[in-house]
């Protein structure tokens, strides 16, 4: 009888590709030898995985160091195709990505204000009277 719980090579490749696209990996060296086991034991006692504990420790240290919650980088907030469009637009205009974004947002606000004055809902161009 075949073992249906085994993961196929195709499934392994798919998971590997997903992780590669969606996660950053960091190789961490701890010393002295045996420290990893101590950290893992501590995480286990808190009901966390080693990875979850390390991520929490990093986030808490960063927040403590800056005195405010961690703000994710734009790459964590925007889809990859949007980031690529920002980079293309900034390169084409000779701006930095933050300059390009700032200008684009100001221009979109101006356009939305015009639409609203015309009685249109900016995101759909539908009349505001039919909402």
SULBELSUL-V712569 format. One record per pair of residues at least 12 apart in sequence whose C-alpha atoms are under 10 Angstrom apart, sorted by the first residue. I is the first residue (numbers start at 1). J is the second residue. D is the distance in Angstrom with one decimal. If there is no record, write none. Layout:
BEGIN
i->[I & I]
j->[J & J]
d->[D & D]
END
This chain:
BEGIN
i->[21 & 22 & 36 & 37 & 39 & 39 & 40 & 40 & 83 & 85 & 86 & 86 & 86 & 86 & 87 & 87 & 88 & 89 & 89 & 108 & 109 & 112 & 115 & 115 & 116]
j->[80 & 76 & 50 & 50 & 53 & 54 & 53 & 54 & 97 & 97 & 98 & 100 & 101 & 104 & 100 & 101 & 100 & 101 & 104 & 122 & 122 & 125 & 127 & 128 & 128]
d->[9.9 & 9.4 & 9.1 & 9.7 & 8.5 & 8.7 & 8.5 & 9.5 & 9.1 & 9.9 & 8.9 & 7.2 & 7.1 & 9.5 & 8.7 & 9.8 & 10.0 & 9.2 & 9.7 & 9.5 & 9.7 & 9.9 & 9.5 & 9.9 & 8.2]
END
